[in-house]
Amino acid sequence: MKETRVNKYQQYRKSISKGDSKGFFAPQKTEEVSTEMGLFLKMKTKKRVENIAIILICLVIITLLVIFGLKLF
């Protein structure tokens, strides 16, 4: 099962990189980006936003714990 996931992911990456696109840093709305690359860029952006939100929530919680800990002692 793991091997099939790896193979599917490798095929997906190859299908994205086949086009005449210059790289993965191309904007999503330009004509040079294929549909597969646009999907990949949207997924990448969504994952980045989710990671930033999780990190910010953790920082807020830690900051609040430190502030309340200093007030108690």
Backbone as ProteinMPNN parsed JSONL, in Angstrom:
{"seq_chain_A": "MKETRVNKYQQYRKSISKGDSKGFFAPQKTEEVSTEMGLFLKMKTKKRVENIAIILICLVIITLLVIFGLKLF", "coords_chain_A": {"N_chain_A": [[0.822, -1.184, 0.0], [1.947, 1.231, 0.784], [3.915, 1.513, -1.146], [2.405, 1.901, -3.466], [1.263, 4.394, -2.962], [3.545, 5.975, -2.963], [4.398, 5.617, -5.595], [2.196, 6.701, -6.983], [2.367, 9.341, -6.129], [4.853, 10.073, -7.186], [4.272, 9.853, -9.927], [2.361, 11.845, -10.106], [3.901, 14.128, -9.487], [5.637, 14.068, -11.672], [3.815, 14.475, -13.764], [3.045, 17.069, -13.25], [5.41, 18.491, -13.652], [5.879, 18.181, -16.353], [4.922, 20.062, -18.189], [5.443, 23.187, -20.023], [6.086, 24.934, -18.093], [7.912, 27.166, -15.958], [8.569, 26.665, -13.345], [7.65, 25.755, -9.951], [7.046, 28.078, -8.686], [5.449, 29.758, -10.068], [2.743, 32.051, -10.603], [-0.716, 31.353, -9.717], [-2.764, 32.134, -11.421], [-1.878, 32.641, -13.997], [-1.515, 32.006, -17.533], [0.409, 30.166, -18.127], [0.462, 28.135, -16.266], [-0.44, 24.832, -15.677], [-3.47, 22.886, -15.152], [-3.061, 20.893, -13.251], [-0.797, 21.861, -11.931], [-1.819, 24.217, -10.908], [-3.674, 23.212, -9.076], [-1.895, 21.913, -7.35], [-0.467, 24.141, -6.375], [-2.507, 25.499, -5.045], [-3.121, 23.641, -3.036], [-0.686, 23.639, -1.699], [-0.555, 26.287, -0.772], [-2.81, 26.345, 0.903], [-2.062, 24.475, 2.85], [0.158, 25.759, 3.914], [-1.037, 28.021, 5.08], [-2.645, 26.777, 7.008], [-0.632, 25.662, 8.641], [0.658, 27.978, 9.59], [-1.447, 29.115, 11.041], [-1.805, 27.204, 13.08], [0.665, 27.378, 14.399], [0.553, 30.037, 15.3], [-1.634, 29.9, 17.073], [-0.576, 28.167, 18.996], [1.522, 29.792, 19.958], [0.04, 31.898, 21.076], [-1.321, 30.566, 23.145], [0.862, 29.712, 24.728], [1.929, 32.196, 25.425], [-0.214, 33.279, 26.919], [-0.263, 31.453, 29.055], [2.219, 31.986, 30.237], [1.878, 34.672, 31.006], [-0.319, 34.503, 32.835], [0.871, 32.777, 34.638], [2.945, 34.35, 35.684], [1.428, 36.306, 36.964], [0.197, 34.849, 38.988], [2.327, 34.079, 40.626]], "CA_chain_A": [[0.0, 0.0, 0.0], [2.836, 2.382, 0.847], [4.59, 1.638, -2.426], [1.497, 2.461, -4.452], [1.157, 5.825, -2.682], [4.781, 6.613, -3.422], [4.375, 5.614, -7.056], [1.2, 7.664, -7.429], [2.881, 10.688, -5.883], [5.903, 10.318, -8.173], [3.604, 10.099, -11.207], [1.724, 13.155, -9.999], [4.948, 15.137, -9.602], [6.12, 14.07, -13.051], [2.799, 15.074, -14.624], [3.072, 18.518, -13.021], [6.626, 19.088, -14.184], [6.001, 17.927, -17.782], [4.544, 21.216, -18.995], [6.462, 24.172, -20.352], [6.157, 25.892, -16.997], [9.274, 27.446, -15.54], [8.802, 26.125, -12.015], [6.494, 25.733, -9.072], [6.838, 29.386, -8.099], [4.633, 30.559, -10.978], [1.437, 32.414, -10.04], [-1.78, 30.403, -10.02], [-3.727, 32.634, -12.388], [-1.312, 32.884, -15.316], [-1.854, 31.002, -18.539], [1.486, 29.182, -18.214], [0.281, 27.095, -15.264], [-1.409, 23.805, -16.029], [-4.486, 22.677, -14.12], [-2.472, 20.103, -12.175], [0.082, 22.715, -11.151], [-2.679, 25.131, -10.161], [-4.183, 22.45, -7.938], [-0.774, 21.72, -6.439], [-0.168, 25.416, -5.727], [-3.588, 25.782, -4.097], [-2.933, 22.751, -1.894], [0.498, 24.109, -0.987], [-0.923, 27.521, -0.081], [-3.731, 25.996, 1.982], [-1.29, 23.805, 3.898], [0.991, 26.777, 4.551], [-1.919, 28.836, 5.929], [-3.005, 25.951, 8.158], [0.534, 25.552, 9.52], [0.862, 29.273, 10.243], [-2.516, 29.28, 12.028], [-1.51, 26.318, 14.213], [1.8, 27.949, 15.122], [0.084, 31.237, 15.992], [-2.469, 29.47, 18.195], [0.34, 27.661, 20.029], [2.209, 30.93, 20.554], [-0.915, 32.622, 21.918], [-1.553, 29.762, 24.345], [2.069, 29.778, 25.55], [2.011, 33.556, 25.966], [-1.209, 33.413, 27.975], [0.186, 30.673, 30.21], [3.32, 32.71, 30.878], [1.325, 35.866, 31.654], [-1.069, 34.091, 34.02], [1.82, 32.2, 35.593], [3.634, 35.444, 36.362], [0.474, 36.974, 37.849], [-0.064, 34.002, 40.155], [3.504, 33.99, 41.494]], "C_chain_A": [[0.871, 1.255, 0.0], [3.533, 2.59, -0.491], [3.667, 2.245, -3.484], [1.301, 3.951, -4.217], [2.376, 6.565, -3.202], [4.791, 6.696, -4.936], [3.371, 6.623, -7.596], [1.697, 9.093, -7.242], [3.985, 11.034, -6.885], [5.306, 10.591, -9.547], [2.945, 11.461, -11.219], [2.754, 14.26, -10.17], [5.487, 15.216, -11.031], [5.108, 14.727, -13.981], [2.75, 16.584, -14.45], [4.265, 19.142, -13.73], [6.784, 18.886, -15.686], [5.77, 19.17, -18.635], [5.707, 22.147, -19.273], [6.633, 25.197, -19.253], [7.594, 26.015, -16.517], [9.571, 26.878, -14.158], [7.547, 26.2, -11.186], [6.188, 27.096, -8.47], [6.01, 30.301, -8.997], [3.304, 30.902, -10.31], [0.348, 31.456, -10.499], [-2.653, 30.851, -11.179], [-3.16, 32.863, -13.78], [-1.663, 31.748, -16.264], [-0.806, 29.894, -18.622], [1.264, 27.986, -17.29], [-0.783, 26.108, -15.724], [-2.408, 23.624, -14.888], [-3.926, 21.883, -12.952], [-1.577, 20.978, -11.29], [-0.731, 23.717, -10.336], [-3.243, 24.465, -8.928], [-3.088, 22.246, -6.892], [-0.463, 23.009, -5.681], [-1.25, 25.797, -4.728], [-3.444, 24.922, -2.845], [-1.759, 23.213, -1.04], [0.191, 25.36, -0.177], [-1.837, 27.232, 1.1], [-2.985, 25.357, 3.14], [-0.415, 24.809, 4.649], [0.164, 27.635, 5.499], [-2.322, 28.053, 7.174], [-1.841, 25.848, 9.15], [0.785, 26.855, 10.274], [-0.19, 29.493, 11.321], [-2.247, 28.421, 13.267], [-0.367, 26.886, 15.056], [1.369, 29.187, 15.905], [-0.776, 30.89, 17.199], [-1.594, 28.952, 19.339], [1.068, 28.807, 20.72], [1.297, 31.733, 21.473], [-1.151, 31.872, 23.219], [-0.344, 29.835, 25.277], [2.206, 31.153, 26.192], [1.014, 33.759, 27.1], [-0.817, 32.633, 29.221], [1.31, 31.386, 30.955], [2.789, 33.921, 31.632], [0.565, 35.494, 32.913], [-0.165, 33.455, 35.074], [2.573, 33.271, 36.352], [2.704, 36.185, 37.322], [0.218, 36.158, 39.105], [1.118, 33.987, 41.118], [4.102, 35.349, 41.578]], "O_chain_A": [[0.573, 2.224, -0.697], [3.72, 3.729, -0.92], [4.122, 3.031, -4.315], [1.183, 4.708, -5.181], [2.265, 7.635, -3.8], [5.151, 7.728, -5.502], [3.66, 7.327, -8.563], [1.472, 9.952, -8.094], [4.045, 12.161, -7.377], [5.785, 11.472, -10.261], [2.968, 12.157, -12.234], [2.523, 15.219, -10.906], [5.76, 16.304, -11.537], [5.493, 15.46, -14.891], [2.447, 17.306, -15.399], [4.143, 20.204, -14.341], [7.756, 19.384, -16.254], [6.372, 19.307, -19.701], [6.824, 21.916, -18.81], [7.266, 26.231, -19.467], [8.391, 25.087, -16.654], [10.735, 26.632, -13.839], [6.503, 26.652, -11.656], [5.164, 27.255, -7.805], [5.882, 31.492, -8.716], [2.794, 30.105, -9.523], [0.473, 30.821, -11.546], [-3.233, 30.008, -11.863], [-3.908, 33.252, -14.677], [-2.059, 30.664, -15.836], [-1.089, 28.807, -19.125], [1.834, 26.92, -17.524], [-1.885, 26.499, -16.11], [-2.211, 24.148, -13.791], [-4.262, 22.149, -11.798], [-1.591, 20.858, -10.065], [-0.373, 24.032, -9.201], [-3.291, 25.067, -7.855], [-3.33, 22.389, -5.693], [-0.222, 22.974, -4.474], [-0.948, 26.358, -3.675], [-3.622, 25.407, -1.727], [-1.825, 23.184, 0.189], [0.621, 25.484, 0.97], [-1.664, 27.803, 2.177], [-3.257, 25.674, 4.298], [-0.266, 24.724, 5.868], [0.612, 27.946, 6.603], [-2.34, 28.605, 8.274], [-2.047, 25.937, 10.36], [1.092, 26.834, 11.467], [0.124, 29.999, 12.399], [-2.448, 28.883, 14.391], [-0.431, 26.872, 16.285], [1.778, 29.365, 17.053], [-0.656, 31.529, 18.244], [-1.839, 29.259, 20.506], [1.216, 28.795, 21.942], [1.728, 32.198, 22.528], [-1.178, 32.482, 24.287], [-0.506, 30.001, 26.486], [2.558, 31.262, 27.367], [1.354, 34.344, 28.128], [-1.023, 33.113, 30.336], [1.335, 31.382, 32.186], [3.197, 34.177, 32.765], [0.777, 36.105, 33.961], [-0.418, 33.586, 36.272], [2.818, 33.12, 37.549], [3.142, 36.642, 38.377], [0.039, 36.727, 40.183], [0.913, 33.889, 42.328], [5.112, 35.539, 42.256]]}, "name": "protein", "num_of_chains": 1, "seq": "MKETRVNKYQQYRKSISKGDSKGFFAPQKTEEVSTEMGLFLKMKTKKRVENIAIILICLVIITLLVIFGLKLF"}
